[in-house]
Amino acid sequence: MSMNSTFHQNTDSVTKIAGAIFIVISGVYALCQYRYAQEREFQKAFYDKQLDVVMEVFDTLTEIDSATAPQERKAAVNKFWAIYHGKARTFLDPKMFKNLDYPAEYVSGCVMKVKPTKTIDCSNFSSSMATPGFAIVAREQLSRAWARSLSDLAKEDPWSEPSQ
């Protein structure tokens, strides 16, 4: 065997090994990209629902204030509490949910009049006056939403069970 033949065989072997390594690296990269895109799609669905819940809170509070009949107001109040105890706990992060306390105090104290309010003077007060804190926090949290994973969000939720 000549020196030239050995060199070509070694070069051929190195080229084949490098090609195989490149194929494996490309496959791993493609799989990672696919998983990342899939996770983003799941996140998008969650954050779209979160935005829907935020909008539903505002719409329901507007319904409460604009109701002209007692039955309309009662239906809107019931809708608010259903959102508060259901969708809000499910889709809003803890900081957003905590900032629903003031609108909830408005609904229970000023609209339903079931308990005295701690911080609200109900005369000449409306839901639009109860929501600025919630609106600010919701905007901040939604603007950061895409940088967070759903597992990070779940870890912050005081209502969730810790993962084993």
C-alpha positions as CSV (number, residue, x, y, z in Angstrom):
1,M,0.0,0.0,0.0
2,S,1.4,3.3,-0.9
3,M,1.5,6.5,1.2
4,N,-1.0,8.2,-1.2
5,S,-3.5,5.3,-0.9
6,T,-3.3,5.4,2.9
7,F,-3.8,9.1,2.9
8,H,-6.9,8.8,0.7
9,Q,-8.4,6.0,2.9
10,N,-7.8,8.1,6.1
11,T,-9.3,11.2,4.4
12,D,-12.3,9.2,3.2
13,S,-12.8,7.7,6.7
14,V,-12.6,11.2,8.3
15,T,-15.0,12.6,5.8
16,K,-17.5,9.8,6.4
17,I,-17.3,10.2,10.2
18,A,-17.6,14.0,9.9
19,G,-20.7,13.6,7.6
20,A,-22.3,11.2,10.1
21,I,-21.6,13.6,13.0
22,F,-23.1,16.4,11.0
23,I,-26.2,14.4,10.2
24,V,-26.6,13.5,13.9
25,I,-26.1,17.1,15.0
26,S,-28.6,18.3,12.3
27,G,-31.2,15.8,13.5
28,V,-30.8,16.8,17.1
29,Y,-31.0,20.5,16.2
30,A,-34.2,19.9,14.1
31,L,-35.8,17.9,16.9
32,C,-35.0,20.8,19.4
33,Q,-36.5,23.3,17.0
34,Y,-39.6,21.2,16.5
35,R,-40.1,20.8,20.3
36,Y,-39.5,24.5,20.8
37,A,-42.1,25.4,18.1
38,Q,-44.5,22.9,19.6
39,E,-44.1,24.4,23.1
40,R,-44.6,27.9,21.7
41,E,-47.9,26.7,20.2
42,F,-49.1,25.4,23.5
43,Q,-48.0,28.6,25.2
44,K,-49.8,30.7,22.6
45,A,-53.0,28.9,23.2
46,F,-52.7,29.4,27.0
47,Y,-51.7,33.1,26.7
48,D,-54.6,33.7,24.2
49,K,-57.0,32.3,26.7
50,Q,-55.3,34.4,29.4
51,L,-55.9,37.6,27.3
52,D,-59.5,36.5,26.8
53,V,-60.1,36.2,30.5
54,V,-58.6,39.6,31.1
55,M,-60.9,41.1,28.5
56,E,-63.9,39.1,29.9
57,V,-63.2,40.6,33.4
58,F,-63.4,44.2,32.0
59,D,-66.4,43.4,29.8
60,T,-68.3,41.9,32.8
61,L,-67.5,44.8,35.1
62,T,-68.8,47.1,32.4
63,E,-72.0,45.0,32.2
64,I,-72.4,45.4,35.9
65,D,-72.2,49.2,35.8
66,S,-74.3,49.5,32.6
67,A,-77.1,47.2,33.7
68,T,-80.4,49.0,33.8
69,A,-82.5,46.2,35.4
70,P,-81.8,44.4,38.7
71,Q,-81.9,41.0,36.9
72,E,-79.3,42.2,34.4
73,R,-77.0,43.4,37.2
74,K,-77.4,40.2,39.1
75,A,-76.6,38.1,36.0
76,A,-73.5,40.2,35.4
77,V,-72.4,39.9,39.1
78,N,-72.9,36.1,38.9
79,K,-70.8,36.1,35.7
80,F,-68.1,38.1,37.4
81,W,-67.9,35.6,40.3
82,A,-67.9,32.7,38.0
83,I,-64.9,34.2,36.1
84,Y,-63.2,35.2,39.4
85,H,-63.5,31.7,41.0
86,G,-63.0,29.8,37.8
87,K,-61.2,31.1,34.7
88,A,-59.2,33.8,36.6
89,R,-57.8,31.2,39.0
90,T,-57.0,28.9,36.0
91,F,-55.5,31.3,33.5
92,L,-54.3,34.4,35.4
93,D,-51.0,34.4,37.0
94,P,-50.9,35.0,40.8
95,K,-50.0,38.7,40.4
96,M,-52.9,39.4,38.1
97,F,-55.3,37.4,40.3
98,K,-54.1,39.3,43.4
99,N,-55.0,42.6,41.6
100,L,-58.5,41.4,41.1
101,D,-59.0,41.9,44.9
102,Y,-60.0,45.6,44.4
103,P,-62.6,44.9,41.7
104,A,-63.9,42.0,43.8
105,E,-64.2,44.3,46.8
106,Y,-66.1,46.8,44.6
107,V,-68.5,44.1,43.4
108,S,-69.1,42.6,46.9
109,G,-69.2,45.9,48.8
110,C,-70.7,48.4,46.4
111,V,-72.8,46.4,44.0
112,M,-74.0,43.4,46.1
113,K,-73.6,45.3,49.4
114,V,-73.0,42.0,51.2
115,K,-70.1,43.3,53.3
116,P,-68.6,46.7,54.0
117,T,-65.7,47.8,51.9
118,K,-62.2,48.3,53.4
119,T,-60.8,50.8,51.0
120,I,-63.6,52.0,48.7
121,D,-66.1,54.8,49.2
122,C,-69.0,53.5,47.1
123,S,-70.6,56.8,46.5
124,N,-69.8,57.9,42.9
125,F,-67.6,54.8,42.4
126,S,-67.6,52.5,39.3
127,S,-65.8,49.5,38.1
128,S,-63.6,51.6,35.9
129,M,-62.3,53.2,39.1
130,A,-61.7,49.7,40.6
131,T,-59.7,48.3,37.6
132,P,-56.6,50.5,37.0
133,G,-54.4,48.4,39.2
134,F,-55.5,45.2,37.5
135,A,-55.1,46.7,34.1
136,I,-51.5,47.8,34.8
137,V,-50.5,44.4,36.2
138,A,-52.3,42.6,33.4
139,R,-50.5,44.6,30.7
140,E,-47.1,44.1,32.4
141,Q,-47.6,40.4,32.8
142,L,-49.0,39.8,29.3
143,S,-46.1,41.7,27.8
144,R,-43.6,39.4,29.6
145,A,-45.7,36.3,28.9
146,W,-43.8,35.0,25.9
147,A,-40.5,35.0,27.8
148,R,-41.9,32.6,30.4
149,S,-42.6,28.9,30.3
150,L,-45.9,27.4,31.5
151,S,-44.0,25.3,34.2
152,D,-42.5,28.6,35.6
153,L,-46.0,30.0,35.7
154,A,-47.3,27.0,37.6
155,K,-44.5,27.2,40.1
156,E,-45.5,30.7,41.1
157,D,-49.2,29.8,41.5
158,P,-50.0,29.5,45.3
159,W,-53.0,27.4,44.5
160,S,-51.1,24.7,42.6
161,E,-49.7,21.5,44.2
162,P,-45.9,21.3,44.0
163,S,-44.7,18.8,41.4
164,Q,-43.0,15.7,42.7
